[in-house]
């Protein structure tokens, strides 16, 4: 008998064969698309359902759509900067623009510090769930050990050895997502046919606290900015086009996923272990779901953490005019990530990471607005749009709140 679990395994395997095919991996357009795509639908995909279910209930899909729309606005500013700002930086931009660009580099480096803590705390949480353990202090201890190990490896040998994990993890992650969506579609179709389809009770309401939580979830759709820093490998037109593809595809996947998991939403998050709530939420799909989710979580979180530590090391080196080397940048990143791990719970780390990224996005929006008003590139409509993006970033920075304190 065909079950959601069987559908998930079959579709995930077929998709992984495709996404891991050497010819596809080597295709430049795919590589330029998959880099931001894999980052956008990485860790956020694992925690989006439980947190948005807690925040918005049956309207979780609409909350997800709002997050994707905000991310697309920020992405539009970065695409504009790829097109117009980057040539200015090479040809002698005004000092104010250079200062803002340098500040945005520091902001992104700090965002990477926090995201490394987030990824590896989430990795530790899913690893422990594989053994049926929920323990916040043990999670912090394991994530600290992993962060320290990666930091030491980066300082002593560079992170090249771990970068090979990324390609396999991306293919595995995309395969899992395809399988999970197929299983949810199969389960929903069968429930509608059997007339057993049911939605959870309506949400109690959407007030100021829920709005603050939603504002603090920008990290769920973060990752598109990586296209800005692929200039050594791809021309501006390719980076602009593939970033847009990645954002549109990831938005479609996210909104479809939240719509499909609505019948499984549990309402409020538990006081402990809520970050791995997707395992309990989707348990009705079959016993194979939990192991597959845990496996993908471990691979994707490790690869994402390595990528962000690499990014932070490079940004620190560039922003300090090479006064600090990339290897010193790895050490700084690891030290700050460990400090954040012990200073905050996973939901606070999510908000810290979101706020760190929106500082960067706000600065990029500000730069795009300034460039839109320069002679030869004047566009008041774009200037107003990106000024609104900068204002939205400020609102997130001030009002973003954790789901659970």
Buried (B, 14 or more C-beta within 10 A) or exposed (E): EEBBBBBBBBBBEBBBEEBBEEEEBEEEEBBBBBBBBBBBBBBBBBBBBBBBBBBBBBBBBBBBBBBBEBBBBBBBBBBBBBBBBBEBEEEEBEEEBEEBBBBBBBBBBBBBBBBBBBBBBBBBBBBBBBEEEBBEEEBBBBBBEBBBEBBEBBBEEBBEEBEEBBBBBBBBBBBBBBBBBBBBBBBBEBEEEEEEEEEBEEBEEBEEEBBBBBBBBBBBBBBBBBBBBBEEEBEBEBBBBBBBBBBEBBBEBBBBBBBBBBBBBBEBBBEBBBBBBBBBBBEEBBEBBBEBBBBBBBBBBBBBBBBBBBBBBBBBBBBBEEEBBBBBBBBBBBBBBBEBBEEBBBBBBBBBBBBBBBBBBBBBBBBBBBBBEBEEBEBEEBBEBBBEBBEBBBEBBEBBBBBBE
